[in-house]
Amino acid sequence: MPITYTSGEQVEVYRFSLPATVGIPLLALFLQAFLPRRFPFLSYLDLPLLVTIFFGISRRNPISGLLTGAVIGLLQDSLGGLQLGLYGIAKTVVGYGASSLGVKLDVENAGARFLVTLGFYLVHAAVYFTVARGLVSLNLNWSWSHGIVAGLANAVFGVVLFFLLDKFKQRT
């Protein structure tokens, strides 16, 4: 499970068909909005975040990752009912970071994907919490135990999901 440095010439950059580019995030948003109501234990998973990370590390273009994160985050905000922009800001940061990291590291194996997803889940949670408390003045409480459990759940599910989504990759 080594995370190795790769040069720019060794990095595989992938693209996705238009139906995959639009359909996968929309499906993730739909499932995120409705599945936790029926199955409350699924509220730990953040499917739009996992899709943002996947597209970011696959495309390896920081501008593309930034825009993908922003669009997915704003769509998630519009479905949520809280202030518009909280998920947008957090997922923009994650999309940019995942794309930038994807350029530098080989994140095609399960161990690297697990660590990257866990790390970006915690970054997402920290950015969301900071913006919600600092800029919007929401009364949120930070729970390390919830953050670690949710991060581990997302990392495990993310590894499986990423291998399923690999089927939609197209080489450039």
C-alpha positions, -999 to +999 in steps of 0.1 A: +000+000+000+028+025-008+019+060-018+045+068-044+056+100-061+050+101-098+063+125-124+040+145-146+048+122-176+039+090-157+004+102-145-026+088-163-052+115-168-088+103-173-119+118-188-155+107-185-184+106-209-210+134-206-237+110-192-212+098-165-200+133-157-236+144-151-253+112-141-229+100-114-230+132-093-268+135-097-273+099-086-250+105-056-270+136-047-303+118-051-292+088-029-277+112-003-310+130+000-333+100+002-315+069+015-307+082+050-344+089+056-351+052+050-319+038+065-306+062+092-272+044+095-264+056+060-263+092+072-226+086+080-218+084+043-213+115+022-218+102-014-214+136-031-181+140-013-169+106-024-178+114-060-160+148-057-128+130-045-131+104-072-135+128-101-107+150-086-081+123-083-091+108-117-090+140-138-060+154-121-068+189-131-071+214-102-095+237-121-117+208-131-117+195-095-125+229-081-155+234-104-167+198-099-166+203-061-183+236-063-212+224-085-217+192-065-215+212-032-240+239-043-264+212-056-262+194-022-268+228-004-299+234-025-313+200-014-304+205+022-323+234+036-294+251+053-275+282+041-265+280+005-227+276+001-216+256+031-212+223+012-202+244-018-171+259-001-161+226+016-164+205-015-146+231-036-116+229-013-117+191-014-121+190-052-091+212-057-070+193-031-079+159-046-070+170-081-038+186-069-029+155-049-038+132-078-012+149-100+016+142-074+007+108-061-003+074-074-037+069-059-049+039-079-044+012-051-068+005-023-045+016+005-038+050-010-075+055-018-084+046+018-060+071+032-068+099+007-105+095+013-101+095+051-079+126+049-102+145+026-133+135+047-116+151+078-106+182+057-142+185+044-156+182+080-131+208+093-138+233+065-176+228+068-174+232+106-152+263+104-174+280+077-206+271+095-194+284+129-172+313+118-191+328+089-227+317+092-228+315+131-245+281+131-245+264+165-226+232+157-206+210+180-175+191+169-173+155+179-140+137+172-156+103+177-183+110+152-157+124+128-134+094+130-161+068+127-178+087+098-143+092+081-135+055+084-169+045+071-166+068+041-130+056+035-140+019+034-171+026+013-151+050-009-125+023-018-153+000-030-171+028-048-139+040-065-133+006-080-169+005-093-166+040-108-132+031-124-154+013-151-165+048-163-129+061-169-117+068-204-081+075-212-072+108-227 
